[in-house]
Amino acid sequence: MTKGGRSSPEGSPAPGKSDQPKVLVMAVDLSTRYLGLELSSPLVAGASPLTIDLDVLQRLQDAGAGAVVMPSLFAEQFERDEHLWTWLHEFQPEELPDLPQLYAQLKDYNQGPVQYLRLLEQARQRLSVPVIASINAQAPGDWTRFATWLEQAGADALELNIYYVPTRPEVSSQQVEQQYLEVVQQVRQATRLPLAVKIGPYFTSLPHFAAQLVASGAEALVLFNRYLEPDVNLEKMCIEPVLVLSSRHELRLPLRWISVLRDQLSADLAASSGVQQPEDVVKALAVGADVVMVVGHVLRHGPQALAELVEGLRRWLEEHETTLDELRGRLSMSRCGDPASLQRANYMQTVVSYRTS
Ligand SMILES: Cc1cc2nc3c(=O)[nH]c(=O)nc-3n(C[C@H](O)[C@H](O)[C@H](O)COP(=O)(O)O)c2cc1C
């Protein structure tokens, strides 16, 4: 069977039975390479509270997930020597929360580091699909040694979610980007695990920054992390965090940037945000995603929802008589007929052609 292509027809006549009618059942090949790993499908169960549960992980594998990403431990959960906090103090002193209180809250988040390592080990033994561990960090620090432990516990790869929200005018975009790069470089030095870096979309020149992340050691980029926007509670007159699951239109952002980056980066690309229908999976692959991650849809409807996406992708490829290889990247910026549609011309054209009813 060729990678991304159709297998040779199943049901070819058995020896001595060549007079039987030939039934050509074409099996669509969904096999995918991501981070140097062989995946049975490009659908990946993304990081969420679901993927900390062994039984759910098994069900996601049974549903056809090509890999699973465990939820992130926060770097702060295993950073006990206060090095990180000292560093943070220099960078953003008034944003530091009450340390003991935060440690207490973080201690058992996603079961805490020790149990997380145990679960990772068990998941590795139980599942046949790659298990990707995850760390959420915002600054370099001694915590990067934890990446070594993840490697020893059997992780197939590491997804590093870097989540930093600048709030002070004296912190420049260059400083922020440099901070991201230092995190990637430190983790790269700490482990030989294949490394994916998950970022948000808000960078001034994403292509430049993405290339620097890759030069710093990222072998894949996960586009994008969703920032959880806080809301204003008028009753209590305060700002409070609100978790709203994604909507389908949020896929547009990864679609644009994956299309732009596909042929300009020597890294794998994972689409993440707003995937709910098989067409969403097809679109993400068409712009050049190597894998498509699903979280909110599975949180809403359970692992079966992932099975439906896998089946829907299979059906789409069959109906369109094409292969995963032919589909992947067909609409990357350099190959799509109208690169301007990704740029300013599209904005002007869309705004100018809008008609009020
Ligand atoms: C409840 C919840 C928990 C999440 N936890 C993590 C996490 O631990 N690590 C991470 O990198 N992303 C985490 N995410 C972000 C998702 O992995 C994903 O990037 C985001 O939800 C967009 O994908 P979706 O539109 O399919 O939900 C979480 C999302 C939700 C809704």
The ligand as an SDF file (V2000), in Angstrom:
LIG
                    3D

 31 33  0  0  0  0  0  0  0  0999 V2000
  -11.3790   22.0850   28.5140 C   0  0  0  0  0  0  0  0  0  0  0  0
  -10.1650   22.2560   27.6430 C   0  0  0  0  0  0  0  0  0  0  0  0
   -8.9270   21.8910   28.1290 C   0  0  0  0  0  0  0  0  0  0  0  0
   -7.7950   22.0440   27.3390 C   0  0  0  0  0  0  0  0  0  0  0  0
   -6.5810   21.6480   27.8310 N   0  0  0  0  0  0  0  0  0  0  0  0
   -5.4810   21.8040   27.0610 C   0  0  0  0  0  0  0  0  0  0  0  0
   -4.2240   21.3870   27.5290 C   0  0  0  0  0  0  0  0  0  0  0  0
   -4.0820   20.8390   28.6270 O   0  0  0  0  0  0  0  0  0  0  0  0
   -3.1570   21.5910   26.7210 N   0  0  0  0  0  0  0  0  0  0  0  0
   -3.2530   22.1620   25.4900 C   0  0  0  0  0  0  0  0  0  0  0  0
   -2.2400   22.3250   24.7950 O   0  0  0  0  0  0  0  0  0  0  0  0
   -4.4560   22.5470   25.0050 N   0  0  0  0  0  0  0  0  0  0  0  0
   -5.5450   22.3780   25.7590 C   0  0  0  0  0  0  0  0  0  0  0  0
   -6.7540   22.7590   25.2670 N   0  0  0  0  0  0  0  0  0  0  0  0
   -6.8310   23.3650   23.9100 C   0  0  0  0  0  0  0  0  0  0  0  0
   -7.1590   22.2800   22.9000 C   0  0  0  0  0  0  0  0  0  0  0  0
   -6.1410   21.2850   22.8400 O   0  0  0  0  0  0  0  0  0  0  0  0
   -7.3610   22.8530   21.4910 C   0  0  0  0  0  0  0  0  0  0  0  0
   -6.1660   23.4050   21.0050 O   0  0  0  0  0  0  0  0  0  0  0  0
   -8.4480   23.9240   21.4320 C   0  0  0  0  0  0  0  0  0  0  0  0
   -9.5570   23.5470   22.2190 O   0  0  0  0  0  0  0  0  0  0  0  0
   -8.9100   24.1360   19.9930 C   0  0  0  0  0  0  0  0  0  0  0  0
   -9.3760   22.9430   19.4490 O   0  0  0  0  0  0  0  0  0  0  0  0
  -10.9500   22.6210   19.2970 P   0  0  0  0  0  0  0  0  0  0  0  0
  -11.5390   23.7140   18.5250 O   0  0  0  0  0  0  0  0  0  0  0  0
  -10.9850   21.2820   18.5930 O   0  0  0  0  0  0  0  0  0  0  0  0
  -11.5180   22.5490   20.6760 O   0  0  0  0  0  0  0  0  0  0  0  0
   -7.9110   22.5890   26.0330 C   0  0  0  0  0  0  0  0  0  0  0  0
   -9.1730   22.9390   25.5530 C   0  0  0  0  0  0  0  0  0  0  0  0
  -10.2890   22.7750   26.3250 C   0  0  0  0  0  0  0  0  0  0  0  0
  -11.6170   23.1520   25.7560 C   0  0  0  0  0  0  0  0  0  0  0  0
  1  2  1  0
  2  3  1  0
  2 30  2  0
  3  4  2  0
  4  5  1  0
  4 28  1  0
  5  6  2  0
  6  7  1  0
  6 13  1  0
  7  8  2  0
  7  9  1  0
  9 10  1  0
 10 11  2  0
 10 12  1  0
 12 13  2  0
 13 14  1  0
 14 15  1  0
 14 28  1  0
 15 16  1  0
 16 17  1  0
 16 18  1  0
 18 19  1  0
 18 20  1  0
 20 21  1  0
 20 22  1  0
 22 23  1  0
 23 24  1  0
 24 25  2  0
 24 26  1  0
 24 27  1  0
 28 29  2  0
 29 30  1  0
 30 31  1  0
M  END
$$$$
